[in-house]
């Protein structure tokens, strides 16, 4: 562990910020969302007096965090200067996983991806998975010739139960036959290897944060992010809700629809278990649907079937493939309806890779939610696919580092 990094790596809870940090976050976040913007408009939007805002803004300009961006049109008097984020003030690294892939990327302060690398999602958990993620970051830095001195932080969106108090991740006992409960210090592994402050959060939390930070802004106070069928991230009153220990949103196991047997079987089959059983069903139902294009695409080797295979067949008009996606969407919709009733969000975001299921999956999910949830909970509800696509978790993880950069300017 590198001691000097420990105090800087906290995830942001606004209640814990001191006055200077709160002002930094308020002002810079407003510039991020609204820039180019005048000092007077910043003052009006966040309720800080213009003298304070001007003092902070001038310091940001001196440090190169923001830049002047022209003059606002005015009908008379002195024309006010516009300011905006300097996207090159720092770089951020994010790494995360979706249904099929593991992705690492480096982006600027505005979330523009400079370089990315990806591999097939590794079929492993515990320290081996964390090591694979670190190896991918190493590949990103090496191939991209990244100057690590310009990187403020590495953000990691990790599957499993992440505990903020212990800075560790746990994979539940019995999830996989060959995997016991494992406690891994992710911060330690990354910071010792790269010497860069590391921020860790659950993958679904990182994803919903990324949608708000780099996905064009959700523009709402209450949102749920469905990360495949195994977890979800919550935004409540404009803040990411992580729970007491940071493990809110783990919903894979329920009495009504226990996915554990299917998860184990899928893992052993080399499918990763995160596509809501789509691949396994395609394998199991081959004899009854032998004419499906799914099997042509894999030359009748069912072990090669993935969610991408099913989607490709559905796009070619295959009825069976379309039905598999529709059934999966309905299953996810039934689970989502419970959350909609419980939290009454404005937006339900479908991501983690399953959104690539397209209209068949998304339409079935929407129909199930509308059918099962109470009408009052769906009256203003929008159900949308992730705006960040396959980069959702990685960009959300990078955004954790960006937010930390803001408070520490």
C-alpha positions in Angstrom: 0.0 0.0 0.0 1.2 3.5 -0.7 0.2 5.6 2.4 0.2 9.0 0.6 -2.7 7.8 -1.6 -5.0 6.5 1.1 -6.5 9.8 2.2 -7.3 10.9 -1.3 -9.1 7.9 -2.5 -12.5 8.3 -0.8 -15.8 8.2 -2.7 -17.7 11.4 -2.4 -20.4 11.8 0.2 -21.3 15.5 0.2 -22.2 15.4 3.9 -18.5 14.6 4.6 -17.0 17.5 2.6 -15.6 20.6 4.2 -16.7 24.0 3.1 -13.9 24.5 0.6 -14.5 21.1 -1.0 -18.2 21.7 -1.2 -17.6 25.0 -3.0 -15.1 23.4 -5.4 -17.6 20.7 -6.3 -20.5 23.1 -6.6 -18.7 25.5 -8.9 -16.8 23.0 -11.1 -19.8 20.7 -11.4 -21.9 23.6 -12.6 -19.2 24.5 -15.1 -19.1 20.9 -16.2 -22.9 20.8 -16.8 -23.5 24.3 -18.1 -20.2 25.5 -19.6 -19.4 27.8 -21.3 -21.0 29.9 -18.6 -20.4 33.3 -16.9 -19.4 33.9 -13.3 -22.7 35.6 -12.7 -24.7 32.7 -14.0 -22.7 30.3 -11.8 -23.5 32.5 -8.8 -27.2 32.6 -9.6 -27.5 28.8 -10.1 -25.7 27.7 -6.9 -26.6 30.6 -4.6 -23.0 31.7 -3.8 -22.2 35.4 -3.9 -20.4 36.7 -7.0 -17.3 37.7 -5.1 -16.8 34.1 -3.8 -17.5 32.6 -7.2 -15.1 35.0 -8.9 -12.3 34.2 -6.4 -12.6 30.5 -6.9 -12.9 30.8 -10.7 -9.8 32.9 -10.9 -7.9 30.3 -9.0 -9.1 27.5 -11.3 -8.0 29.5 -14.3 -4.5 30.0 -12.8 -4.3 26.3 -12.2 -5.4 25.4 -15.7 -8.5 23.5 -14.6 -10.8 25.8 -16.5 -10.3 28.3 -19.3 -11.9 31.4 -20.6 -14.1 30.6 -23.6 -15.0 33.8 -25.2 -17.4 36.7 -24.5 -21.2 36.3 -23.9 -23.4 38.4 -26.2 -24.7 41.4 -24.4 -27.0 44.3 -25.4 -25.0 46.8 -23.4 -22.4 47.5 -20.8 -19.3 45.3 -20.2 -19.7 41.9 -21.8 -19.1 39.1 -19.4 -16.4 36.4 -20.0 -17.5 32.8 -20.4 -15.6 30.0 -18.7 -15.5 26.3 -19.4 -13.6 23.2 -18.3 -10.2 22.6 -19.7 -10.6 19.0 -20.8 -6.8 18.5 -20.8 -6.3 19.6 -17.2 -5.9 16.0 -16.2 -6.4 12.4 -17.5 -8.5 9.7 -15.9 -8.4 5.9 -16.3 -11.5 3.7 -15.9 -11.8 0.0 -16.0 -15.0 -2.1 -15.8 -16.9 -5.1 -17.2 -20.1 -5.6 -19.1 -21.9 -8.8 -20.1 -19.3 -9.9 -22.6 -16.2 -7.7 -22.2 -13.7 -6.1 -19.9 -12.8 -2.6 -20.9 -10.1 -0.1 -19.8 -9.9 3.4 -21.1 -8.3 6.7 -20.6 -10.3 9.9 -21.0 -10.0 13.6 -20.6 -11.9 15.7 -18.0 -14.9 15.9 -20.2 -15.1 12.2 -20.8 -13.7 12.1 -24.3 -12.1 8.7 -24.7 -8.5 9.0 -25.7 -7.6 5.4 -25.9 -9.3 2.1 -24.9 -8.5 -1.6 -24.9 -10.8 -4.5 -24.3 -10.7 -8.3 -23.8 -13.4 -11.0 -23.5 -14.8 -10.9 -20.0 -12.7 -13.3 -17.9 -14.5 -16.3 -16.4 -13.0 -15.9 -13.0 -13.6 -14.2 -9.7 -11.6 -13.1 -6.6 -8.0 -12.1 -6.9 -7.7 -13.6 -10.4 -10.3 -11.2 -11.8 -8.7 -8.2 -10.1 -5.4 -9.2 -11.5 -6.9 -9.5 -15.0 -8.3 -5.9 -14.7 -4.9 -4.6 -13.5 -3.2 -6.4 -16.5 -5.6 -4.6 -18.8 -4.8 -1.2 -17.3 -1.1 -2.1 -17.8 -1.8 -2.9 -21.5 -3.7 0.4 -21.9 -0.8 2.4 -20.4 1.8 0.6 -22.5 0.0 0.6 -25.8 -1.4 4.1 -25.4 2.0 5.5 -24.2 0.1 7.1 -21.3 2.0 9.6 -19.2 0.9 8.4 -15.8 2.1 11.6 -14.2 -0.9 13.3 -15.9 -3.4 10.8 -14.6 -5.3 12.0 -11.5 -6.7 8.6 -10.7 -7.8 5.1 -11.7 -11.5 4.3 -11.3 -12.6 0.6 -11.0 -16.2 -0.7 -11.4 -16.0 -4.1 -9.8 -18.6 -6.9 -9.7 -19.3 -8.4 -6.3 -20.2 -7.0 -3.0 -18.0 -4.0 -2.4 -17.5 -2.8 1.2 -16.5 0.9 1.6 -15.4 0.4 5.2 -12.9 -2.3 4.4 -12.1 -1.3 0.9 -12.6 -4.9 -0.3 -14.8 -6.9 -2.5 -16.4 -10.2 -1.6 -17.9 -12.9 -3.8 -20.5 -14.8 -1.8 -19.7 -18.2 -0.5 -21.2 -20.9 -2.7 -21.7 -18.7 -5.7 -19.3 -20.9 -7.6 -18.3 -24.4 -6.6 -14.6 -23.5 -6.9 -14.8 -20.1 -5.3 -15.1 -19.5 -1.6 -15.7 -16.1 0.0 -12.7 -13.9 -1.0 -11.7 -10.6 0.4 -9.4 -8.6 -1.9 -7.9 -5.2 -1.3 -8.3 -3.7 -4.7 -6.8 -0.4 -3.8 -3.7 -2.1 -2.6 -3.2 -4.1 -5.7 -3.6 -1.2 -8.1 -1.8 1.5 -6.1 1.2 -0.7 -5.4 1.4 -1.6 -9.1 0.8 1.8 -10.7 1.4 4.4 -8.0 -1.8 6.2 -8.9 -4.7 6.9 -6.5 -7.4 4.3 -7.1 -11.2 4.7 -6.6 -13.3 1.6 -6.4 -17.1 1.1 -6.5 -19.6 -1.5 -7.4 -20.0 -1.8 -11.2 -23.7 -0.8 -11.1 -23.0 2.2 -8.9 -20.2 3.3 -11.3 -22.5 2.8 -14.3 -25.3 5.0 -13.0 -22.8 7.7 -11.9 -21.3 7.6 -15.4 -24.7 8.1 -17.0 -25.2 11.2 -15.0 -21.6 12.5 -15.3 -20.7 11.7 -18.9 -23.9 10.4 -20.5 -25.2 13.9 -21.3 -26.8 14.2 -17.8 -29.9 12.4 -16.8 -31.6 15.7 -15.7 -33.5 13.9 -13.0 -33.2 13.3 -9.2 -34.3 9.7 -9.1 -33.0 6.9 -11.3 -32.3 3.2 -11.3 -29.6 1.5 -13.5 -30.2 -2.2 -14.3 -26.9 -3.9 -14.6 -27.9 -7.0 -16.6 -30.0 -9.2 -14.3 -27.6 -9.3 -11.3 -27.4 -5.9 -9.8 -28.6 -2.3 -10.0 -27.4 1.2 -9.1 -29.6 3.8 -7.5 -29.6 7.6 -7.8 -31.8 9.1 -5.1 -32.2 12.9 -4.6 -29.4 13.4 -7.2 -26.9 11.3 -5.2 -25.7 7.8 -5.7 -27.2 5.7 -3.0 -24.7 3.0 -1.8 -26.2 2.0 1.6 -24.4 1.9 4.9 -21.5 -0.3 3.8 -21.7 0.4 0.1 -23.4 -2.9 -0.9 -26.8 -1.6 -1.9 -28.2 -2.9 -5.2 -27.2 -6.6 -5.0 -30.4 -8.3 -6.2 -29.3 -11.5 -7.9 -30.8 -13.7 -5.3 -34.5 -13.8 -4.7 -36.9 -16.5 -3.4 -39.1 -16.2 -6.5 -36.5 -16.5 -9.2 -33.3 -17.9 -7.7 -30.7 -17.6 -10.5 -27.9 -19.5 -8.6 -28.3 -22.9 -10.3 -28.4 -21.3 -13.7 -25.4 -19.0 -12.8 -23.3 -22.0 -11.8 -24.2 -23.9 -14.9 -23.5 -20.9 -17.1 -20.2 -20.4 -15.5 -19.1 -24.0 -16.0 -20.3 -23.7 -19.7 -17.9 -20.8 -20.2 -20.7 -18.2 -20.6 -20.2 -16.0 -17.5 -23.8 -16.2 -16.4 -24.6 -12.6 -17.0 -26.8 -12.7 -20.1 -29.9 -13.7 -18.1 -29.8 -17.3 -19.4 -30.2 -16.4 -23.0 -27.1 -18.4 -24.2 -28.0 -21.4 -22.0 -31.5 -21.5 -23.3 -30.3 -21.4 -26.9 -28.1 -24.4 -26.1 -30.7 -26.4 -24.3 -33.5 -25.9 -26.9 -31.5 -26.7 -30.0 -33.3 -30.0 -30.7 -36.7 -28.2 -30.8 -35.4 -25.3 -32.8 -32.7 -26.9 -35.1 -33.7 -24.6 -38.0 -32.8 -21.5 -36.1 -30.1 -19.3 -37.6 -28.4 -19.3 -34.2 -27.0 -22.8 -34.9 -25.9 -21.9 -38.4 -23.9 -19.0 -37.0 -21.9 -21.3 -34.7 -21.8 -24.2 -37.2 -23.8 -26.3 -34.8 -21.2 -26.0 -32.0 -23.6 -24.8 -29.2 -20.6 -24.1 -26.9 -19.9 -21.1 -29.1 -23.3 -19.5 -28.6 -23.2 -16.1 -26.8 -25.7 -13.3 -26.5 -24.1 -11.7 -29.5 -25.0 -14.9 -31.5 -28.6 -14.7 -30.5 -28.8 -11.0 -31.3 -27.3 -11.4 -34.7 -29.8 -14.2 -35.5 -32.7 -12.0 -34.3 -31.5 -9.1 -36.5 -31.7 -11.5 -39.4 -35.3 -12.2 -38.6 -35.0 -15.4 -36.7 -38.2 -16.0 -34.7 -36.6 -18.3 -32.1 -33.8 -15.8 -31.4 -36.3 -13.0 -31.1 -38.3 -15.0 -28.6 -35.3 -15.7 -26.4 -34.6 -12.0 -26.2 -38.3 -11.2 -25.6 -38.5 -13.8 -22.7 -35.3 -12.4 -21.2 -36.7 -8.8 -21.4 -39.9 -9.9 -19.7 -38.0 -11.7 -16.9 -35.9 -8.6 -16.2 -39.0 -6.5 -16.4 -40.7 -8.5 -13.7 -37.8 -7.9 -11.3 -37.6 -4.2 -12.4 -41.3 -3.6 -11.6 -40.6 -4.4 -8.0 -37.9 -1.7 -7.8 -40.2 0.8 -9.7 -42.9 0.3 -7.1 -40.4 0.6 -4.3 -38.5 3.7 -5.4 -40.8 5.4 -8.0 -37.9 6.6 -10.2 -38.1 9.0 -13.1 -35.8 7.0 -15.3 -35.0 3.3 -15.5 -31.7 2.7 -17.4 -31.0 -0.7 -19.0 -27.3 -1.4 -19.3 -24.4 -3.6 -18.4 -24.5 -5.0 -21.9 -28.0 -6.4 -22.0 -29.2 -3.3 -23.8 -27.7 -4.6 -26.9 -30.6 -7.0 -27.0 -32.4 -4.2 -28.9 -36.1 -3.6 -29.5 -37.2 -7.2 -28.7 -35.7 -7.2 -25.2 -36.4 -3.6 -24.4 -40.0 -3.6 -25.6 -40.7 -6.8 -23.5 -39.1 -5.2 -20.5 -41.1 -2.0 -20.8 -44.4 -4.0 -21.3 -43.7 -6.1 -18.2 -42.9 -3.1 -16.0 -46.1 -1.3 -17.2 -48.2 -4.4 -16.7 -46.9 -5.3 -13.2 -45.9 -2.1 -11.5 -48.7 0.2 -10.1 -49.9 2.8 -12.5 -48.8 5.7 -10.3 -45.2 4.5 -10.3 -45.1 4.3 -14.1 -47.0 7.4 -15.0 -43.8 9.6 -15.4 -41.4 6.7 -15.8 -39.0 6.6 -18.8 -37.2 3.3 -19.6 -34.1 3.9 -21.8 -31.0 2.0 -22.8 -27.6 3.1 -21.5 -26.3 6.2 -23.3 -22.7 5.1 -22.8 -23.1 1.6 -24.2 -20.2 -0.8 -23.7 -18.1 1.9 -22.0 -20.7 2.6 -19.3 -19.0 1.0 -16.3 -15.4 2.1 -17.3 -16.5 5.7 -18.0 -18.5 5.8 -14.7 -15.4 4.6 -12.9 -13.3 7.3 -14.5 -16.0 9.8 -13.4 -15.4 8.8 -9.8 -11.8 10.0 -10.2 -12.9 13.2 -12.0 -15.2 14.1 -9.1 -12.4 13.6 -6.7 -10.2 15.8 -8.8 -12.8 18.6 -8.5 -12.9 18.6 -4.7 -9.1 18.5 -4.4 -8.3 21.4 -6.8 
